[in-house]
Amino acid sequence: MRALVSARLGADFTKLWTASAVSNIGDGVTMAAGPLLVASITTDPALIGGAVFVQQLPWLLFALISGAYVDRLDRRKLVVTVNTLRAVSLAALTVAVATDTVTVGVVYTVFFLLGTGETLADTASGAFLPAIVAPDRLATANARLMATFTIANQFVAKPLGAWLFVIAAAVPFGANALTFAVAAALVATIRPIPALPPTPRGSLHTEIADGVRWLWEHRLLRTLAVSMGLANVAFCAAFATLVLYARQRLGLSDTGYGFLLTTFAVGGLLGTALAPRLQEIVGASILLRAGLVVEVITHTTLAITTTPLVAAAILIVFGIHTMVWGVILVTLRQRVVPQNLLGRVGSVHSLLDLGGAALGSLIGGTLASVWGLTTPFWIAAAVMTLIATAAWRPLRQASAA
């Protein structure tokens, strides 16, 4: 398998791919073990939930700034440095847990640093991928990276993280520190990337504004970015109370709820396998438009059904759609955006993506508590219908991009 990948996508991509797989396992382990660690320190639900929030917060605070620095600095070296610092941060947390000196404040600090590093490393990795993969192979490369995330982070790492925490609370964090160190070493062996042509450099604010302006003036990418951000508001508002929906609407046990969550991963894995071939056969424009229709159908179906199998089936379809959309969107951005703007334009996408998710999560619980569990799904279906209508004509440009 590795020889085949190297022949088609290059040895440097194989190193990046392997580094991504290793670090995704580590990330997933910490995602599972982190709440368990906080719950062993405090029983306050707000503090336990805050552990997830502090790792997401840097995307809202620093996404645009990180994008600007990604375009200023050597992207390969930046990924190596950030992964090394994340390894050091996790090693410190491991020591604190092992010596029973860990506090909620220590956990929050380390998780905030991890999230901050993620804004830099993820943006830089996406920006320098076009420098190591031929343009006609970008869709395949992105699909394989997304498939690796689904398998490593969603299927393998989370149960592994819980199991390691049971063995010893410090073990999962030490394991994650090791994965970041290995990932840094692998990326360090990638051939140096030729420097970007020098461009006039202004203030950080000016450089960020340049990235935002470029995206806003590109009709197709602007449509995709805004559609994605608004779709995430709708999606996260609808799914904010999924655990209650599963129990009260579908009649599922906690175990059944866990299986329902895996349908996203199953669909996502299928989507990453199908995306490059579908794009060749059907074309990006049709797939993007079909994805918006799938969103409408998904929310409508979940608002109507009380049958677990129907809900699971539509979530698998939804998972396929999200990965197909993701592969097309990232590949389009890497092909169309100038190399010296990739970091900044990508960071605007990330801000809209995660900003929409955060806003949706905040309002979803309120909608469900006031008007019932299915109300957010009906509202999401209506919102996605409006988005599909507005985006339909601009998306016809996608196949030509």
GIZI-V167078 format. One record per residue. RES is the residue in one letter. SS is DSSP state (hx for helix, st for strand, lp for the rest). PHI is phi in whole degrees, -180 to 180 (NA if undefined). D_LAST is the distance of its C-alpha to the last C-alpha in Angstrom with 2 decimals. Layout:
# GIZI-V167078
RES&SS&PHI&D_LAST  RES&SS&PHI&D_LAST
This chain:
# GIZI-V167078
M&lp&NA&30.96  R&hx&-63&30.61  A&hx&-64&31.05  L&hx&-65&28.36  V&hx&-62&25.85  S&hx&-61&26.93  A&hx&-66&26.53  R&hx&-89&22.98  L&hx&-114&21.60  G&lp&99&24.34  A&hx&-63&27.49  D&hx&-65&26.02  F&hx&-65&23.64  T&hx&-59&26.74  K&hx&-65&28.58  L&hx&-64&25.92  W&hx&-62&25.70  T&hx&-64&29.50  A&hx&-60&29.81  S&hx&-64&27.49  A&hx&-62&29.62  V&hx&-64&32.83  S&hx&-70&31.94  N&hx&-68&30.57  I&hx&-63&33.93  G&hx&-61&35.68  D&hx&-59&33.67  G&hx&-65&34.43  V&hx&-60&38.08  T&hx&-69&38.44  M&hx&-60&36.72  A&hx&-80&39.40  A&hx&-81&42.29  G&hx&-57&41.66  P&hx&-60&42.77  L&hx&-64&45.66  L&hx&-65&46.76  V&hx&-64&46.73  A&hx&-66&48.54  S&hx&-80&51.20  I&hx&-98&51.80  T&lp&-142&51.71  T&lp&-107&51.78  D&lp&-73&50.21  P&hx&-58&47.12  A&hx&-65&45.59  L&hx&-69&45.93  I&hx&-66&44.54  G&hx&-66&41.47  G&hx&-64&41.10  A&hx&-62&40.45  V&hx&-73&37.03  F&hx&-63&36.33  V&hx&-67&37.22  Q&hx&-81&34.65  Q&hx&-86&31.89  L&hx&-54&33.21  P&hx&-57&31.80  W&hx&-64&28.22  L&hx&-76&29.33  L&hx&-85&31.38  F&hx&-121&29.50  A&hx&-54&25.78  L&hx&-70&24.83  I&hx&-65&27.59  S&hx&-61&26.60  G&hx&-60&23.02  A&hx&-66&24.60  Y&hx&-70&26.91  V&hx&-61&24.25  D&hx&-80&22.73  R&hx&-89&26.30  L&lp&-106&27.70  D&lp&-68&27.34  R&hx&-67&25.16  R&hx&-64&26.98  K&hx&-64&30.35  L&hx&-63&29.42  V&hx&-62&28.69  V&hx&-61&31.98  T&hx&-64&33.96  V&hx&-65&32.76  N&hx&-64&33.41  T&hx&-65&36.81  L&hx&-66&37.70  R&hx&-67&36.70  A&hx&-63&38.97  V&hx&-64&41.77  S&hx&-61&41.39  L&hx&-70&41.62  A&hx&-62&44.53  A&hx&-64&46.33  L&hx&-64&45.77  T&hx&-59&47.05  V&hx&-63&50.21  A&hx&-62&50.73  V&hx&-68&50.49  A&hx&-65&52.72  T&lp&-96&55.34  D&lp&59&55.25  T&lp&-112&54.45  V&lp&-73&51.06  T&lp&-130&50.65  V&hx&-60&48.02  G&hx&-62&47.38  V&hx&-64&46.78  V&hx&-61&44.31  Y&hx&-60&42.44  T&hx&-62&42.35  V&hx&-65&40.99  F&hx&-66&38.36  F&hx&-65&37.24  L&hx&-65&36.96  L&hx&-63&34.96  G&hx&-65&32.51  T&hx&-64&32.28  G&hx&-62&31.61  E&hx&-63&28.88  T&hx&-62&26.95  L&hx&-83&27.04  A&hx&-67&26.75  D&hx&-67&23.91  T&hx&-65&21.79  A&hx&-67&22.71  S&hx&-62&22.05  G&hx&-65&18.46  A&hx&-78&18.00  F&hx&-96&19.69  L&hx&-58&18.24  P&hx&-62&15.57  A&hx&-81&18.73  I&lp&-119&20.42  V&lp&-130&17.86  A&lp&-63&15.87  P&hx&-54&12.03  D&hx&-76&12.30  R&hx&-110&14.89  L&hx&-64&13.42  A&hx&-60&13.06  T&hx&-64&16.65  A&hx&-63&17.90  N&hx&-64&16.79  A&hx&-62&18.27  R&hx&-70&21.45  L&hx&-65&21.84  M&hx&-70&21.57  A&hx&-64&23.98  T&hx&-62&26.29  F&hx&-59&26.34  T&hx&-62&27.24  I&hx&-70&29.96  A&hx&-71&31.41  N&hx&-82&31.26  Q&hx&-90&31.76  F&hx&-89&33.94  V&hx&-86&35.87  A&hx&-72&36.30  K&hx&-66&37.53  P&hx&-64&40.55  L&hx&-64&41.18  G&hx&-61&41.28  A&hx&-65&43.81  W&hx&-66&45.90  L&hx&-65&45.99  F&hx&-64&47.06  V&hx&-66&49.94  I&hx&-62&51.07  A&lp&-165&51.15  A&lp&-60&49.33  A&lp&-82&48.35  V&hx&-61&46.92  P&hx&-61&43.37  F&hx&-76&42.78  G&hx&-65&44.21  A&hx&-64&41.98  N&hx&-67&38.88  A&hx&-59&40.10  L&hx&-65&40.35  T&hx&-64&36.82  F&hx&-67&35.41  A&hx&-65&37.68  V&hx&-65&36.52  A&hx&-61&32.82  A&hx&-62&33.55  A&hx&-64&35.42  L&hx&-66&32.64  V&hx&-65&29.92  A&hx&-63&32.52  T&lp&-86&32.66  I&lp&-68&28.97  R&lp&-58&28.89  P&lp&-55&28.59  I&lp&-90&25.14  P&lp&-53&25.15  A&lp&-63&25.52  L&lp&-70&22.76  P&lp&-56&23.54  P&lp&-63&26.05  T&lp&-127&25.00  P&lp&-58&27.48  R&lp&-110&28.49  G&lp&-106&29.84  S&lp&-71&31.24  L&hx&-58&29.59  H&hx&-60&29.21  T&hx&-65&27.47  E&hx&-65&25.00  I&hx&-63&24.21  A&hx&-62&23.85  D&hx&-62&21.37  G&hx&-66&19.06  V&hx&-63&19.63  R&hx&-64&19.14  W&hx&-61&15.80  L&hx&-63&14.47  W&hx&-65&16.31  E&hx&-83&14.98  H&lp&-96&11.26  R&hx&-59&11.40  L&hx&-66&8.82  L&hx&-67&10.11  R&hx&-63&13.50  T&hx&-62&13.57  L&hx&-65&12.87  A&hx&-66&15.43  V&hx&-68&18.00  S&hx&-61&17.75  M&hx&-65&18.30  G&hx&-62&21.15  L&hx&-68&22.87  A&hx&-64&22.47  N&hx&-70&24.21  V&hx&-60&26.98  A&hx&-63&27.55  F&hx&-62&27.37  C&hx&-71&29.67  A&hx&-65&32.05  A&hx&-71&32.45  F&hx&-97&32.81  A&lp&-62&34.98  T&lp&-114&38.08  L&hx&-59&36.93  V&hx&-63&40.09  L&hx&-72&42.27  Y&hx&-59&40.25  A&hx&-64&40.73  R&hx&-75&44.44  Q&hx&-87&45.43  R&hx&-92&43.08  L&lp&-97&42.54  G&lp&71&45.87  L&lp&-90&44.51  S&lp&-79&46.42  D&hx&-62&45.04  T&hx&-66&44.39  G&hx&-63&42.59  Y&hx&-62&40.43  G&hx&-61&39.54  F&hx&-67&38.52  L&hx&-62&36.44  L&hx&-64&34.49  T&hx&-69&33.77  T&hx&-63&31.91  F&hx&-60&28.92  A&hx&-67&29.03  V&hx&-62&29.55  G&hx&-63&26.55  G&hx&-63&24.43  L&hx&-65&25.58  L&hx&-63&24.77  G&hx&-63&21.29  T&hx&-68&20.51  A&hx&-73&22.00  L&hx&-89&20.06  A&hx&-55&16.55  P&hx&-61&15.23  R&hx&-68&17.01  L&hx&-61&16.07  Q&hx&-65&12.33  E&hx&-68&13.20  I&hx&-82&15.59  V&lp&-95&14.42  G&lp&102&10.66  A&hx&-64&9.00  S&hx&-60&9.68  I&hx&-65&13.26  L&hx&-65&13.88  L&hx&-66&13.03  R&hx&-65&15.19  A&hx&-61&17.78  G&hx&-62&18.01  L&hx&-65&19.12  V&hx&-66&21.66  V&hx&-59&22.88  E&hx&-61&23.55  V&hx&-61&25.66  I&hx&-64&27.51  T&hx&-61&28.18  H&hx&-64&29.82  T&hx&-65&31.71  T&hx&-61&33.01  L&hx&-68&34.22  A&hx&-70&35.92  I&hx&-93&37.80  T&lp&-75&38.66  T&lp&-124&41.63  T&lp&-102&41.10  P&hx&-57&39.88  L&hx&-66&38.43  V&hx&-66&36.29  A&hx&-62&35.05  A&hx&-64&34.37  A&hx&-64&32.49  I&hx&-71&30.13  L&hx&-72&29.56  I&hx&-65&28.57  V&hx&-61&25.97  F&hx&-63&24.84  G&hx&-63&24.69  I&hx&-61&22.46  H&hx&-59&20.05  T&hx&-62&20.03  M&hx&-74&19.16  V&hx&-62&16.39  W&hx&-59&14.87  G&hx&-62&15.66  V&hx&-62&14.13  I&hx&-64&10.71  L&hx&-63&11.02  V&hx&-64&12.43  T&hx&-65&10.12  L&hx&-59&6.97  R&hx&-62&9.55  Q&hx&-68&10.90  R&hx&-83&8.03  V&hx&-95&7.15  V&lp&-76&10.80  P&lp&-57&13.47  Q&hx&-54&15.96  N&hx&-78&18.77  L&hx&-118&17.26  L&hx&-58&16.00  G&hx&-63&19.39  R&hx&-69&19.76  V&hx&-65&16.43  G&hx&-63&16.97  S&hx&-70&20.50  V&hx&-65&19.66  H&hx&-58&17.81  S&hx&-63&20.95  L&hx&-64&23.26  L&hx&-65&21.83  D&hx&-60&21.76  L&hx&-77&25.33  G&hx&-64&26.65  G&hx&-63&25.81  A&hx&-64&27.45  A&hx&-64&30.50  L&hx&-64&30.95  G&hx&-61&30.68  S&hx&-63&33.21  L&hx&-69&35.58  I&hx&-91&35.69  G&hx&-63&35.52  G&hx&-63&39.05  T&hx&-65&40.50  L&hx&-60&39.00  A&hx&-67&40.32  S&hx&-71&43.74  V&hx&-86&44.29  W&hx&-116&42.92  G&lp&108&42.74  L&lp&-67&40.44  T&lp&-88&38.36  T&hx&-58&37.71  P&hx&-60&34.72  F&hx&-70&33.07  W&hx&-64&33.73  I&hx&-64&32.40  A&hx&-61&29.24  A&hx&-63&28.74  A&hx&-66&29.22  V&hx&-62&26.86  M&hx&-68&24.07  T&hx&-65&24.75  L&hx&-65&24.30  I&hx&-62&21.06  A&hx&-61&19.66  T&hx&-64&20.91  A&hx&-71&19.43  A&hx&-90&15.92  W&lp&-56&15.75  R&lp&-70&14.42  P&hx&-59&11.78  L&hx&-71&10.31  R&hx&-68&9.75  Q&hx&-75&6.46  A&hx&-63&5.27  S&hx&-69&5.62  A&hx&-90&3.82  A&lp&-76&0.00
